[in-house]
Amino acid sequence: MRDIVHLQCTECKRKNYSTTKNKKTTTGKLEFNKFCRFCGGYKIHREAK
């Protein structure tokens, strides 16, 4: 039931992280505040296609 999704930085648009998501219970896009090593700081990462 869980699908693998990639998290993309909102500033530099690079895919830095991957996680799993249950599509039945979480219908919206995931959004986390994570460290981006390319930007050099904590940025918002959203679920990418």
N, C-alpha and C positions, 0 to 999 in steps of 0.2 A: 504494500500500500504506500510505502514511502518512496519518493522520487528524489534523485540527486539534483540539486540546483546550484548554480554558481552565483557568487556575490560580486558585483561590479562597483568600483569606486565611482562616486558621482562627479568627481572633479577631473581625474585623469582618464576615466573610462576603461581602466584595466581590470581584468578578472583576477582577483587575488585569493579568494576563498571559495570553498565548496562546502555544502551542508546538505542535510536531508530535510524533507518537508512532507507532511501528510496532506495530500491535496483535498481530502474530504473535510477535514476540520479547519484547515487554513486556506481559504479561497483567495485572499489578497496576496500581494507581493511582500516578501520578507524584507525587513530593513533593520540593519544593525549599525552601531557606531563602532567601527573596528580600525585598527592601525593599518595605514597604507604605507608600505615601504618605499614606494615611488614618489609619493607626495611628501613624505616625511612627517606625518602627523595623524591624529585620529580624525577620520572622515566618515561620512555616512556611506554605507555600502548597501545597494539594493539588489534584489534578485534580477538576474539577466536571463535572456532566452537561451 
